[in-house]
Amino acid sequence: MLCYCFIFVDVLSQKWSENDNLVKDYGVKNEVLVAEIFRVIANTLERNSHVSVITDKLQREISSFADYLDNVHSMRPPGAFVEVSGSSGAKMRKKKADAKNKLLDRLCWKI
């Protein structure tokens, strides 16, 4: 029985040694992986800041463009815009809009 105990202890110590080696090997691999993950996160944060700057610039440009369009719209004489939509009666509405715009053009020339 004593002989089996020594064999058992010998097998256990060999397995513990293999386990320690595996822990060290995978620890090194995990350190490399964690370093790579942190590098990717840093690049992502940097990219996020660049995208944020570009988004802010675009929002300002869109706001300026909207103000410009409002100013252009407000310079037109009242009633100059007649919406033409839909298939039924679209030609008639277009004719009315054209006639109205011609009338407005004539009135603007007289003023």
Backbone bond lengths (Angstrom), bond angles and torsions (degrees), N, CA, C in turn:
res aa  C-N    CA-C-N  psi(-1)  N-CA   C-N-CA  omega(-1)  CA-C   N-CA-C  phi
1 M - - - 1.441 - - 1.520 111.13 -
2 L 1.279 117.01 -37.79 1.455 122.13 -179.97 1.523 110.86 -63.12
3 C 1.294 116.48 -35.22 1.468 122.22 178.96 1.523 110.64 -63.42
4 Y 1.346 115.80 -40.96 1.459 119.18 178.95 1.519 111.56 -65.29
5 C 1.293 117.59 -33.71 1.464 121.67 179.13 1.516 110.43 -65.26
6 F 1.345 116.56 -42.14 1.468 118.53 179.11 1.517 111.66 -66.16
7 I 1.323 116.35 -38.44 1.468 120.34 177.58 1.525 109.54 -65.77
8 F 1.313 116.98 -42.33 1.458 122.33 179.81 1.523 110.63 -62.81
9 V 1.329 116.94 -43.53 1.469 121.12 179.59 1.522 109.40 -66.80
10 D 1.333 116.61 -38.89 1.454 120.48 179.33 1.537 110.71 -64.48
11 V 1.330 116.75 -42.89 1.469 120.94 178.01 1.522 110.06 -65.19
12 L 1.326 116.40 -42.22 1.468 119.85 179.39 1.527 111.35 -62.57
13 S 1.294 117.76 -44.96 1.468 119.85 -179.20 1.531 110.58 -66.09
14 Q 1.321 117.40 -34.67 1.468 120.23 176.98 1.534 109.50 -66.05
15 K 1.321 118.01 -43.51 1.464 122.01 179.57 1.526 111.04 -66.48
16 W 1.342 116.27 -38.28 1.471 119.33 177.94 1.532 109.94 -64.95
17 S 1.297 116.76 -38.66 1.462 121.12 178.37 1.528 110.37 -65.12
18 E 1.329 117.26 -43.41 1.464 120.76 176.81 1.525 110.83 -62.62
19 N 1.320 115.51 -40.37 1.465 120.45 178.84 1.530 110.39 -63.53
20 D 1.334 117.11 -43.81 1.465 119.98 178.61 1.528 111.07 -61.67
21 N 1.329 116.87 -40.24 1.466 120.33 177.97 1.526 111.51 -64.46
22 L 1.330 116.71 -40.73 1.464 120.26 177.47 1.526 111.52 -64.02
23 V 1.342 115.73 -41.04 1.470 120.26 178.87 1.521 109.94 -61.75
24 K 1.336 117.34 -42.76 1.464 120.50 179.30 1.530 110.94 -65.59
25 D 1.330 116.80 -44.96 1.468 120.25 -179.04 1.524 111.28 -62.03
26 Y 1.319 116.10 -48.42 1.461 118.86 -179.21 1.528 111.61 -71.38
27 G 1.326 117.09 -26.76 1.462 119.89 174.97 1.517 110.99 -63.35
28 V 1.330 116.66 -43.17 1.464 120.42 177.53 1.520 110.49 -64.73
29 K 1.332 116.57 -44.36 1.467 120.03 178.76 1.526 110.85 -62.27
30 N 1.319 117.33 -39.91 1.467 121.08 179.36 1.524 111.43 -66.43
31 E 1.346 116.96 -37.38 1.464 119.77 178.11 1.527 110.50 -62.37
32 V 1.321 116.43 -41.47 1.465 120.53 178.21 1.525 109.49 -64.36
33 L 1.313 116.84 -43.56 1.463 121.06 -179.74 1.524 111.26 -63.85
34 V 1.314 117.05 -43.27 1.467 120.80 179.67 1.528 110.12 -64.40
35 A 1.335 117.51 -40.39 1.468 120.52 177.86 1.528 110.34 -62.36
36 E 1.317 117.21 -40.98 1.464 121.33 178.46 1.531 110.75 -65.82
37 I 1.313 117.74 -40.13 1.468 121.12 178.11 1.526 110.58 -63.05
38 F 1.339 117.39 -42.53 1.463 120.35 178.35 1.529 111.44 -65.04
39 R 1.339 117.53 -34.61 1.457 121.02 177.19 1.530 110.09 -65.36
40 V 1.329 115.95 -43.32 1.474 120.19 178.79 1.526 110.54 -64.22
41 I 1.318 117.11 -40.89 1.474 120.79 178.93 1.521 110.23 -63.40
42 A 1.347 117.29 -42.73 1.467 120.26 178.96 1.524 110.69 -62.31
43 N 1.330 117.14 -43.21 1.470 120.34 178.02 1.519 111.39 -63.99
44 T 1.323 116.61 -37.87 1.463 120.81 179.62 1.532 110.55 -65.90
45 L 1.311 117.38 -41.76 1.463 120.56 178.98 1.526 110.86 -65.06
46 E 1.331 116.30 -39.61 1.463 119.90 178.15 1.530 110.35 -64.91
47 R 1.324 116.58 -43.87 1.466 121.21 178.30 1.521 110.12 -63.11
48 N 1.329 116.40 -38.74 1.460 120.83 179.23 1.529 110.74 -61.35
49 S 1.328 117.25 -40.43 1.466 119.73 179.67 1.529 110.50 -67.35
50 H 1.343 117.60 -38.45 1.466 120.26 177.36 1.528 110.58 -64.73
51 V 1.315 117.54 -43.28 1.464 121.38 179.66 1.526 110.04 -64.32
52 S 1.311 117.02 -37.52 1.460 120.85 179.31 1.531 110.78 -64.06
53 V 1.336 116.78 -42.15 1.467 120.44 178.25 1.524 110.26 -62.57
54 I 1.323 116.48 -44.81 1.470 120.61 -179.63 1.526 110.47 -64.43
55 T 1.334 117.08 -41.17 1.466 121.08 179.16 1.518 110.97 -62.68
56 D 1.327 117.04 -42.32 1.465 120.25 178.07 1.528 111.08 -61.75
57 K 1.345 116.77 -43.57 1.459 119.82 178.38 1.526 111.12 -61.83
58 L 1.336 116.49 -43.76 1.462 119.86 179.30 1.525 111.86 -62.56
59 Q 1.324 117.25 -40.49 1.466 119.97 179.25 1.524 110.58 -63.69
60 R 1.341 117.31 -40.10 1.467 119.61 177.42 1.525 111.04 -65.03
61 E 1.338 116.56 -41.32 1.467 120.19 179.42 1.529 110.96 -64.35
62 I 1.329 116.98 -41.87 1.467 120.26 178.96 1.525 110.45 -64.50
63 S 1.321 116.70 -39.79 1.463 120.09 178.13 1.531 110.56 -63.78
64 S 1.335 116.60 -43.04 1.466 120.01 178.21 1.522 110.58 -63.71
65 F 1.315 117.01 -40.81 1.462 120.93 179.36 1.527 110.72 -64.99
66 A 1.323 116.85 -39.66 1.469 120.23 177.99 1.527 110.44 -64.06
67 D 1.326 117.22 -41.28 1.467 120.18 176.83 1.524 110.71 -62.66
68 Y 1.322 116.34 -41.55 1.472 120.82 178.32 1.521 110.26 -60.73
69 L 1.333 117.02 -46.26 1.466 119.66 179.83 1.523 111.55 -63.52
70 D 1.338 117.06 -37.88 1.465 119.55 176.45 1.529 110.91 -62.79
71 N 1.330 116.47 -40.85 1.468 119.87 178.91 1.527 110.96 -64.98
72 V 1.323 117.19 -42.45 1.466 120.67 178.36 1.516 109.86 -63.56
73 H 1.318 116.87 -41.86 1.460 121.07 -179.98 1.523 110.66 -63.59
74 S 1.320 117.04 -40.04 1.465 119.75 -177.49 1.523 112.11 -71.75
75 M 1.328 119.10 -17.37 1.470 121.79 179.01 1.521 112.44 -80.03
76 R 1.337 117.59 -18.10 1.464 120.51 179.55 1.522 109.38 -73.05
77 P 1.325 117.33 148.34 1.466 119.49 177.62 1.526 110.64 -66.16
78 P 1.325 117.50 152.92 1.463 120.04 179.83 1.520 110.77 -61.33
79 G 1.315 116.04 140.48 1.452 121.43 178.22 1.515 113.84 81.21
80 A 1.295 118.42 4.57 1.461 121.07 -178.48 1.518 111.33 -73.59
81 F 1.295 116.72 -21.23 1.456 120.31 -177.48 1.517 109.34 -101.53
82 V 1.307 116.35 117.89 1.452 121.93 175.03 1.513 106.06 -123.53
83 E 1.308 115.71 122.16 1.463 119.96 -176.86 1.516 109.92 -77.51
84 V 1.329 115.39 131.24 1.452 121.74 177.61 1.515 106.75 -116.05
85 S 1.339 116.95 111.50 1.464 119.34 -179.34 1.517 109.35 -150.19
86 G 1.311 115.63 163.55 1.453 120.85 179.11 1.518 111.35 82.41
87 S 1.321 115.41 160.43 1.463 119.02 -176.98 1.532 112.00 -91.27
88 S 1.334 118.21 -33.57 1.466 120.05 -177.43 1.519 109.39 -81.89
89 G 1.292 115.08 122.77 1.457 119.92 177.99 1.510 114.19 75.92
90 A 1.316 118.45 11.54 1.459 120.86 -177.03 1.525 111.08 -66.07
91 K 1.327 116.67 -38.72 1.460 119.55 -179.67 1.521 110.79 -65.64
92 M 1.339 115.86 -39.45 1.459 119.38 179.92 1.525 110.57 -66.21
93 R 1.339 116.04 -42.84 1.468 118.71 179.32 1.524 110.25 -64.66
94 K 1.330 117.19 -36.45 1.455 120.22 178.89 1.522 110.51 -66.21
95 K 1.329 116.83 -42.09 1.464 119.93 177.99 1.527 110.65 -61.57
96 K 1.360 115.80 -43.17 1.465 119.45 179.13 1.520 110.52 -63.53
97 A 1.326 115.92 -40.53 1.467 119.86 -179.89 1.521 110.35 -65.72
98 D 1.341 116.94 -41.77 1.463 119.93 178.57 1.521 110.80 -63.47
99 A 1.328 116.56 -43.27 1.465 120.29 179.17 1.529 110.58 -63.34
100 K 1.309 116.18 -41.30 1.462 120.06 179.86 1.525 110.66 -65.18
101 N 1.335 116.63 -42.41 1.467 120.08 179.82 1.528 110.88 -66.39
102 K 1.348 118.10 -37.71 1.459 120.73 176.77 1.522 110.47 -63.70
103 L 1.324 116.01 -42.33 1.460 120.14 178.68 1.527 110.44 -62.36
104 L 1.334 116.06 -43.31 1.462 119.54 179.03 1.526 111.21 -64.52
105 D 1.327 116.27 -37.66 1.465 119.15 177.52 1.529 110.97 -63.60
106 R 1.338 117.66 -41.52 1.469 121.26 178.98 1.528 110.79 -64.52
107 L 1.329 115.15 -42.38 1.470 119.03 179.52 1.525 110.97 -65.17
108 C 1.315 117.03 -38.06 1.461 119.73 179.54 1.525 110.94 -66.51
109 W 1.331 118.20 -33.49 1.459 120.37 179.58 1.531 110.51 -70.50
110 K 1.331 116.74 -33.38 1.457 119.63 -179.70 1.515 111.24 -72.72
111 I 1.298 118.23 -29.66 1.469 121.89 -178.29 1.481 107.65 -74.95
